[in-house]
Amino acid sequence: MKYAIIIPDGSADEPQASLGGRTPLQAARTPAMDAIAAAGIVGRASHVPAHLPPGSEVANMSLLGYDPTAVFTGRAPIEAAAQGIELGPDDWAVRCNLVTIEDQIMRDFTAGHISTPEAAVLMAAAQAELAGDLPVQFLPGVSYRNLLIYRGGPQPAPFTHETRATPPHDLTDKSVIDDYPRGGGSDVLSDLMARSAALFADHPVNRDRRQAGQPPATSIWLWGLGKRPELPRFRDLYGKTGKMITAVDLLRGLAALIGWDRIEAPGATGYLDTDYASKGRCAVDALPATDLICVHIEAPDEASHEGNVAAKIQAIEEIDRHIVAPLWRALQAQGEYRILITPDHPTPVRTKTHSHGFVPFAIAGTDVAADEAMTYDEPAAASAALEFRKGWKLMEYFLNSSQGDNS
């Protein structure tokens, strides 16, 4: 049996007045997703418990079959795993965004999607000028997504599991005054953020960006901190091998932590300009060598963060055409299979950020009896009988068609 999971990140949404009361999933032309819904079953799942932040880190952990209440520690240590960064028992990883803040308003949580080379230069400047005597490392990642590692040693790190910091994508076009870090060690984080603003103010990278009409990276924004999580291997839990295709370090890190191989699709960017067809081809090519192939696409989520409903619809259509359709054909041609389509969390274009709540899923394939649903969208899922309030239980159902407790 071969299995495939397709994650159109953040594609679940609300009805839009501009779309005549339809959601982007309803408005998008998705013949492959609708055919899978018609051939199989549709339901809905909630991947983020109410007491945890509604981010991709929690939601994708649940989607991959892990109870986030039991194993989630923070976003940054998952991204550290993606880069092969080893965290000791007393080390903390912190997400380090490059952002644009003007007049205490979060104008752009990506600093205009700053390039990776530019970000690397700014991270090097931060290491040279801000670290001082602190046991910290500023580590470049991809574009605005970078890391700060605090190495615990003779002196323990000042942070606790109660230390909190707001994700910058939750603050788009909002004041940041009341959202600086709080709790144990927050003074260390806030001081680094404040000093980065002075360091970056007239940095050559930002002078060049301003001259080019691009938003400057006015400072770092520190958030998502935590220690290394302890996740059992997926094969030990579910008896299957897996491979992940993604352009996002968060999903790369989750794959590393659960023992999946990672496939780098040429042209995959983690943004709206990603090469959807490349991801589709890589998924089809990977099928013979694994039990389960998972394809994650960030583009719908990025469109929502920008409040761009047209771009979100286009991203969903590209996923359907270039990833869902060819992968489903390949699965049907090779024998027994199952396919699952599901986002991780809703990301409404109205709010431009993630939210708690149910997301629709569709499952088709071997031994999956069709229900009455004919389309893949939020209303179809809401009217279906199948519901997982504990979203992490969906994986067991998908792999084994368990009819046990899904409450």
N, C-alpha and C positions, 0 to 999 in steps of 0.2 A: 504494500500500500504506500502510495506517495501522497504527501500532504503539502499544501501551499497556503500561506497566509499573506494577504495584501493589506497593508495599513495605510490608507489615505489620511494622513495625520490631520486632525482638526476639521475634517470635512463635515461633521454633524453641526447643524445650525438651527436657527429659528426661521419661521416664515418671514419673508421679506415683502414689504409693501411694493417695492420696485419690481418685484417678480410676480405681482398679482396674488400675494399670499402664499407663494410656494417657497420652499427652502432651496438653497443652491443645489442640493442633491436631486430634488424634484425637477428643477429647471434644466439641469444638465442633460445632454444626450448621452445616455449610458446603456446602450443595447446589450453589452456583455454582462454588466452587473445585473440588469433587469432579467436577463435570461437565466443567470445563476439563481436569482431569487425565485423565478418561476419554476425552475427545475428542482429546487430544494426547499429549504426552510428559512424563514426570516424571524428574527427576534431582536431583543435589545439587552444591553448589559451596562452596568454602572461600574467603572473601573477605578473610581476615586472615592474612598470612604470620606464621609463628611468631615472627619477630624484631621484630614491630611490636605495639603495644598493641591489644587486641581491642575497639576503640571504634567508634562509628558513623562517625567521621570517616574512618578507614581503610576500613571495610567498605563504606560507600556510595561512596567513590571507586572502589573495585574494581567494585562492582555497576554503576556507570555506565560501565565499560569502560576504566578507567585503572589502570595498574600502580602500586600504592602504593609499592612498593620504589623506583621511579624518581622519583616526583613528590611524595610526602607530606612535609610539613615540620612539621606541627602542626595542632591543631584550631582554635586561636583565630584564625589568619589567614584561615581559611575563613569563620568567623563575621564577621570584620571586612568581608570582601567582601560579605556579605549586607546590611550597613548602608551600603555605598557608601564605606567608609573606605579611603582610599588609603594604602598602605604604601610608604615609600621603601626603597631597597636596604639601608639600615642599621637600619630600624625592626623592632620585634618586637611582636607581639600576644600577649596573655596572657588566658586565660579567667579571669573573676573571679566565682566563685559567691558568693552569700550563703548562709551555712550556719548550722546550730545545733550547736555543740559544747559539751558539758557534761561536766565531769570528764575532759577529754581523750578523750571518746567522740563520734564523729560520730553525733549523734542524728537529724539530718535534713539531707541535702545540698541541700534546696530551701528551708530556713528556713520550713517549713510552706507551701510554694508561695506565698511572699510576693507581694503584689500588685505590679504594675508601677509604680504611683505611689509606693508605699512604697519600692521599690527605688531609684527615681530620687532620692528625698530622701536616702537613705543614700549613694548614689554621689556626690551633690553634696557631702555632708559629707566624704566621703573625699577628694575633690579639694581641698576647701578646707583640710583639716587634715592630710592625710597626704603630699600631693605634695611640699611644700617646694621644695627646689632640684632635685629630680629631674625630668627631661624626660618626665613621664608624664601621661597623661590617663585618668581614670576615666570610662568611657562606659556609660550605662544601656542595657539591652537589654529583654528581656521577662522579668518575674518575677525569679527568682533568677539568670538567665543574663545576665551582664554582661561587659564587657571592660575590660582595662587595656592601653593602648598606650604602649610605650616608644619614644620618638623618638631614634634614633641621630643624632648630630650631630658636632661637632668631636671629642667623646669617644665612642668606640664603645660600644655596649651591652655590658654585662658577661656576657651569656649566650652559650652555645655550643650546638651541636646535641647535646651530651652533657648539658646541663642537663635535669633530670627533676623532675616533680612528679606525685603520684598523683591521679588523678581522684577527686573526693569521693564519687561514687556507688559506687566500689569499696570504700569504708570504712564503709558503713552499719552502725551498731551495733558498730563496731570502734574500737580505740584509734588515735589519730592520731599518737601520740608519735614513731613511727619513720617517718612518712610525710610530713614536711615537705619542701619543695624541697631538692634536692641538686645539686651541680655548680656550674659557673661562674655567678655572679650569684645563687645561691640565698640568700645572705645578704640581698640587697636584697628579694627576695620574702618571705622569712621575717620580716624586720623590718616590712614593710608589713602582713602578716597579724597580727603581734603587736600593733602599734599600733592596728589596726582594732578589735581586741577591747576595748581601753580606750576608744576613741572611741564604740563602739556600746553599751557596757555600760548607760548610763543615757540613751540617746538617746530623744527623745519617741516616735519610731516604735516602738521596742521597749517602752517603757512602755505604750503603747496596746495593743500586741499581747499583752503579758502580762495586762493587765486584761481583754482579750477572750478569754483562755484559749488564745491562739495561740502557737506557738513563736517566740521572738525570733530575729532575725538576729544571732548573737553575734559574727560576724567575717566577713571575706572569706576565700576559699580560692582561691589562685592556681595555675593549672595549664594544660596544653595549649598552651604557648608555642611560637612559631615565626615564621619569616619568610614573606613572600608566596610561595605556590607558583606554579610556571609550568606551567599546563595548556594543551595545545592545544585549540582550539575543537572541540566535538563534530562540527560539520558538516564540518570539515576532516578529521577522523579517519574518520567513518562516513558522511558524505554525507547526513545527515538533520538537519532542524530539530527542536527540542524545546521543551516547556513543562513547568514543575514546579509542582505543587500541594502545599504543605506549610505547616505552622505553626511549623516549627523553623528557626532561623537557620542551622544547619549545612547543611541541604539547600538553603536559599535561597542561601547562599554558594557551594556547589558549582555550583548552576545559573548563578549570575552568572559564575563563573570559566570555565565551559565554553561560555558564550554562549547559554544557554537563557533564554527569558522566564519570568517568575514570575507565578503567578496566586494572588491572595489570596482564599480561599474564606470568605465570611461565616460567622462562628461557629466557625471552626477555631481550636483553642486549644493544640494540642500536648499535650493531656492526655486523661484518660478522659472528660471532659465535652465533647469536641469534637463538632461537628456533622458526622457522617459523611455524611448525605444531601446536605448542601451541597457537600462535596467531590465526591461522585458526580455531582451536577448540573453542577458546574463542569468536570469532566473530560469529560462528554458534550458540553457546549457548546463546549469547546475543540477537539474533533476536526477540524472542517473547516479550521482555520487552522494546523495543524501536522502534521508527519510523525509525531511521537511525543509522547504525553502520559504523564507520570509522576506518580503519586499516592503520596505518602509519608504514612503514618499512624503517629504516635508512641505511641498508646495502649497496645498490647500490651507495649511496652518499659517504659512507666511502671508498668503493673500488676506486671511482674516485679520492678522495683526496690522495689516495696512488698511483695513476697512474697505477692501476692493472686491466687491461681489462678482464683478465680471471676470476678474482674474481667478477667483476661486472656482467659478463654473468652468472656465477654460482648463484649469489644472485637473479638475475631476474628469473632464472629457478626455484629456490626454492620458490619464491613468487608465481609463476604461479601454481606450483604443490601443495603446502601446504596451500595456502591462497585463491587464485582466484578460483581454481577449486572446492574445497569443499564449499566455500561460495556461489558460483553461483548455485551449485546443491541444496543447502539448500533454497535459495531464490525461485528457480523454483518450489520446492516441496510445499512451503507454500502458494502460491497464487500470487496475483498481486505484482509486484516488479519492481525496476530499479536498475541497477548496473553501477557504474562509475569507470573507471580506469584512473588515471592521475598522473604523477609526479608533483612536485611543480615548479621546475626550471631545466634547463639543468646544468649538472656538467660534462664537458668534461674531460676525462682521460688525454688528452693532457696538459691542463692547471692546472689540479688538484684543481680547484676551481669552484665556482658557476658562472653562467653567465646570462645575460639578454637573452630573446628570447622566442620563442614559444616552448610549450611542446605538445605532442600528447595526446588526450584523446579518450576513447571509451565508448559509452553508449548503453546498451541493456535493454530490458524488456518490460513491458506493454505499449502499445500504441507508441512504438518506431519503426518506419518503417525502414527496412534495406536499407542502401545505397549500393554502389558498392564496398566498401572496403572489402578485405578478410583477411587482416593482421593488427596487431596492431604494428605500428612503425612510425618513423618520416617521411619517404617518403609517406606512405599512408595518413598521416595527412596533409602533405604539399599539396597533390593533391586534398584534399577534399574541398568542398565548405564552410563548416561550420568553422567559425573562430571568436574567441573572442579576440579582441585587448585589451579590458578591461576584464581581466580574471575573476574578481569578479562577473561578470554577468553570468558566466557559472552555478553557483549554482541554480539560479532561473530557468534557462533553464532545468537543470537536474531534478529539483523537479516538475516542472509544464509544461514542453515542450513548454515554451513560444517561440513564433516565432518573438518576438519584436527585438528591436535594440540590436545587439551583436557586434557592431563596437568597 
